[in-house]
């Protein structure tokens, strides 16, 4: 029996390529109408904070419209570039699972994959010890992910098998290993300030202590990594 080729799960082509058209068009359209909008706002009576609008309206309408439209197109292209960088691709192969986002990637070898499941818009891989080698936010099809894992013989679960082991984290909660309390406190601050990269690094540090973290918005829930 010939080995099954790796399955790549990514966003549909119309999303991947369409954003390069839609974002610049929207940005250009906003820029095209900006001088007119600025003039309209500048003419409103008794409206505070009209200085920036008066400045835009003071430029000749024709050149200002062309410049604003061009800036809008460039801004749209920049947004499309950011969206492309943030895009997640999951490659499921016979011997490993690779999750790629931007310049980074996470590789989980097959012998470490106990099961995979979707936790909302996050793909989660758990190992036999109850730890999570991967937890990645994504915009991919859950059905496509499930089909890819099952096609290569990986267990796919309908729900988190550890859902009833999570506890709400609050300051002073008992049961954490040494260092866990400080990391969760620091991570709570990072989440509150939307410093997602810092929060991700602290999740990795907590994992080394045997603590698994699940977020609901900016609230942290935790459990100890232990087999079922």
Backbone torsions as a table, in degrees:
resi	resn	phi	psi	omega
1	UNK	NA	126.2	-178.1
2	UNK	-72.8	143.5	179.2
3	UNK	-65.8	144.9	178.8
4	UNK	-76.0	133.1	178.5
5	UNK	-66.0	156.3	178.8
6	UNK	-60.0	144.5	178.4
7	UNK	-105.4	126.1	179.6
8	UNK	-105.1	123.6	177.7
9	UNK	-108.0	119.3	179.2
10	UNK	-142.9	173.1	178.1
11	UNK	-65.0	154.1	179.2
12	UNK	-58.1	153.9	-177.9
13	UNK	-59.5	-35.7	-178.1
14	UNK	-65.7	-27.8	175.9
15	UNK	-77.6	-46.7	-176.3
16	UNK	-60.9	-40.9	-176.2
17	UNK	-98.3	-26.8	-177.1
18	UNK	-65.9	-32.9	-179.5
19	UNK	-62.5	-29.6	178.9
20	UNK	-69.7	-16.3	177.0
21	UNK	-99.6	-46.2	-173.6
22	UNK	-66.5	-49.3	-176.8
23	UNK	-60.0	-48.5	177.2
24	UNK	-62.6	-37.5	178.8
25	UNK	-63.7	-44.9	179.1
26	UNK	-64.4	-44.9	179.3
27	UNK	-61.4	-42.2	178.2
28	UNK	-64.5	-39.7	-180.0
29	UNK	-65.5	-41.7	177.9
30	UNK	-62.3	-44.9	178.6
31	UNK	-63.4	-36.9	-178.1
32	UNK	-62.3	-40.0	-178.0
33	UNK	-90.7	-6.2	-175.4
34	UNK	-60.0	-46.9	-179.8
35	UNK	-59.1	-39.9	178.3
36	UNK	-65.1	-41.7	178.0
37	UNK	-64.0	-41.5	179.4
38	UNK	-61.4	-40.8	178.3
39	UNK	-64.7	-42.5	179.5
40	UNK	-60.9	-44.4	179.1
41	UNK	-66.7	-40.6	-178.8
42	UNK	-62.8	-29.1	-179.1
43	UNK	-84.0	-8.0	179.9
44	UNK	-69.8	135.6	179.7
45	UNK	-80.8	147.9	172.1
46	UNK	56.9	34.9	177.1
47	UNK	-108.6	117.7	-179.3
48	UNK	-73.2	161.2	174.2
49	UNK	70.0	33.8	-177.9
50	UNK	-90.6	3.1	-176.2
51	UNK	-54.2	-52.7	-179.9
52	UNK	-61.0	-36.7	-179.9
53	UNK	-69.3	-38.2	177.1
54	UNK	-65.2	-35.4	178.8
55	UNK	-64.0	-47.0	179.3
56	UNK	-63.6	-41.8	-177.8
57	UNK	-68.3	-19.7	-178.0
58	UNK	-75.3	-17.6	179.6
59	UNK	-78.7	153.3	175.8
60	UNK	-56.4	133.4	-171.0
61	UNK	-58.8	-46.2	-176.3
62	UNK	-61.2	-58.8	178.5
63	UNK	-60.5	-37.9	-179.9
64	UNK	-62.6	-39.1	179.7
65	UNK	-64.9	-43.7	-179.8
66	UNK	-65.4	-43.2	-179.8
67	UNK	-65.1	-45.4	-179.0
68	UNK	-63.3	-39.5	178.4
69	UNK	-64.9	-41.5	178.1
70	UNK	-63.2	-42.3	177.2
71	UNK	-63.6	-38.4	178.5
72	UNK	-63.9	-40.1	177.2
73	UNK	-62.7	-44.7	179.3
74	UNK	-63.4	-39.3	177.8
75	UNK	-64.3	-38.6	177.2
76	UNK	-63.7	-40.7	177.2
77	UNK	-63.8	-38.3	178.7
78	UNK	-64.0	-42.1	177.7
79	UNK	-64.3	-39.7	177.7
80	UNK	-63.5	-37.6	178.4
81	UNK	-65.2	-41.7	177.6
82	UNK	-63.1	-43.0	179.4
83	UNK	-62.4	-40.1	178.8
84	UNK	-65.6	-38.0	-179.9
85	UNK	-67.0	-37.4	-177.1
86	UNK	-80.9	-6.4	-175.5
87	UNK	-66.4	141.2	-178.9
88	UNK	-105.3	135.0	174.2
89	UNK	-124.8	131.6	179.3
90	UNK	-115.0	123.3	178.2
91	UNK	-112.2	118.1	-179.0
92	UNK	-106.8	118.3	179.4
93	UNK	-122.6	173.0	-177.2
94	UNK	-61.4	-34.4	-172.8
95	UNK	-110.3	-4.4	-177.9
96	UNK	-165.9	163.3	173.5
97	UNK	-123.0	130.0	-178.8
98	UNK	-119.4	125.5	176.6
99	UNK	-111.4	119.4	-175.9
100	UNK	-117.7	132.3	175.6
101	UNK	-144.2	121.0	-178.0
102	UNK	61.5	-131.0	179.2
103	UNK	-88.6	-5.9	-176.1
104	UNK	-105.0	158.9	177.4
105	UNK	-149.9	151.6	176.2
106	UNK	-120.6	127.7	179.8
107	UNK	-114.6	125.6	177.5
108	UNK	-118.3	115.4	179.8
109	UNK	-69.6	153.2	-173.0
110	UNK	-58.8	-39.5	-175.1
111	UNK	-68.9	-7.8	176.7
112	UNK	-100.2	-9.5	-177.9
113	UNK	-85.9	110.0	173.8
114	UNK	-86.0	-41.2	177.8
115	UNK	-167.8	165.6	175.5
116	UNK	-133.7	153.8	178.9
117	UNK	-161.3	169.3	177.4
118	UNK	-104.5	126.8	174.3
119	UNK	-111.1	89.5	-172.3
120	UNK	65.0	-123.3	178.1
121	UNK	-98.5	30.6	177.3
122	UNK	-123.1	135.8	172.7
123	UNK	-91.3	126.7	-176.9
124	UNK	-122.2	133.4	173.1
125	UNK	-116.9	129.3	178.4
126	UNK	-116.8	148.9	178.2
127	UNK	-103.5	-176.5	-174.4
128	UNK	-69.7	-17.2	179.4
129	UNK	-93.0	2.2	179.9
130	UNK	87.0	1.6	177.0
131	UNK	-83.1	167.8	-179.6
132	UNK	-116.7	98.0	176.0
133	UNK	-63.7	-21.6	-179.8
134	UNK	-151.1	137.6	171.1
135	UNK	-146.5	102.4	-171.1
136	UNK	-123.8	124.8	173.3
137	UNK	-71.8	143.5	-175.0
138	UNK	-157.3	172.9	174.4
139	UNK	-123.7	31.7	-176.6
140	UNK	-89.6	165.3	177.7
141	UNK	-73.4	125.6	177.8
142	UNK	-62.8	-39.6	179.8
143	UNK	-63.6	-40.0	179.2
144	UNK	-66.2	-39.5	177.4
145	UNK	-64.2	-46.0	179.7
146	UNK	-59.8	-43.8	-179.4
147	UNK	-64.5	-39.0	-179.5
148	UNK	-65.5	-44.8	-179.9
149	UNK	-66.0	-44.6	-178.3
150	UNK	-67.0	-33.7	-179.9
151	UNK	-62.8	-26.2	-179.1
152	UNK	-105.2	13.2	172.9
153	UNK	82.9	14.3	177.2
154	UNK	-87.5	139.4	176.4
155	UNK	-66.6	131.0	175.1
156	UNK	-117.8	124.7	-176.3
157	UNK	-102.9	151.4	178.7
158	UNK	-80.8	-15.5	-179.3
159	UNK	-155.0	166.7	178.3
160	UNK	-69.6	118.8	-179.1
161	UNK	-69.1	-12.4	-178.7
162	UNK	-107.3	16.7	-172.1
163	UNK	-59.2	-32.4	-176.8
164	UNK	-87.5	4.9	179.3
165	UNK	-101.0	-9.0	-178.9
166	UNK	-75.9	144.6	177.9
167	UNK	-126.6	143.4	176.3
168	UNK	-65.1	131.7	177.0
169	UNK	-87.6	127.3	170.2
170	UNK	-135.3	157.9	-178.5
171	UNK	-58.3	128.8	176.8
172	UNK	88.1	6.1	179.9
173	UNK	-63.6	135.0	-178.5
174	UNK	-79.3	162.6	173.0
175	UNK	102.3	-9.3	-179.6
176	UNK	-80.8	147.5	175.3
177	UNK	-71.4	163.4	178.3
178	UNK	-55.1	131.7	-179.2
179	UNK	93.3	-19.3	-177.4
180	UNK	-67.8	-40.1	-179.3
181	UNK	-61.4	-45.6	-178.6
182	UNK	-64.8	-40.6	-179.7
183	UNK	-66.6	-41.8	179.2
184	UNK	-66.4	-36.6	177.5
185	UNK	-65.3	-44.7	178.6
186	UNK	-65.2	-37.6	-179.8
187	UNK	-68.6	-35.7	176.9
188	UNK	-60.2	-40.6	177.5
189	UNK	-65.0	-41.6	179.0
190	UNK	-63.1	-41.5	178.1
191	UNK	-64.6	-41.0	-179.6
192	UNK	-62.8	-33.4	180.0
193	UNK	-94.2	8.4	179.1
194	UNK	59.1	33.0	175.4
195	UNK	-90.9	79.3	-169.6
196	UNK	-68.4	-34.9	179.1
197	UNK	-66.3	-41.1	176.4
198	UNK	-62.9	-42.4	179.1
199	UNK	-62.7	-37.7	178.9
200	UNK	-66.2	-41.9	178.6
201	UNK	-63.7	-39.1	179.6
202	UNK	-71.2	-28.7	173.0
203	UNK	-61.7	-41.9	179.1
204	UNK	-63.8	-39.8	178.2
205	UNK	-65.0	-40.3	177.1
206	UNK	-63.9	-37.7	178.4
207	UNK	-61.0	-37.2	178.1
208	UNK	-65.6	-23.7	176.6
209	UNK	-88.3	-3.3	-179.0
210	UNK	87.2	22.4	-179.8
211	UNK	-112.7	126.8	177.7
212	UNK	-104.5	134.0	-175.5
213	UNK	-118.8	137.5	173.4
214	UNK	-126.5	133.0	-177.3
215	UNK	-103.5	140.4	167.8
216	UNK	-123.2	101.4	-169.5
217	UNK	58.8	-115.2	-179.0
218	UNK	-110.5	19.0	177.8
219	UNK	-103.9	135.1	-177.1
220	UNK	-101.5	135.3	171.0
221	UNK	-120.3	144.7	-174.2
222	UNK	-137.7	158.7	171.9
223	UNK	-151.0	162.7	174.3
224	UNK	-86.1	141.8	178.2
225	UNK	-74.0	113.9	179.1
226	UNK	-155.3	146.4	-177.6
227	UNK	-66.3	156.9	176.3
228	UNK	-65.9	NA	NA
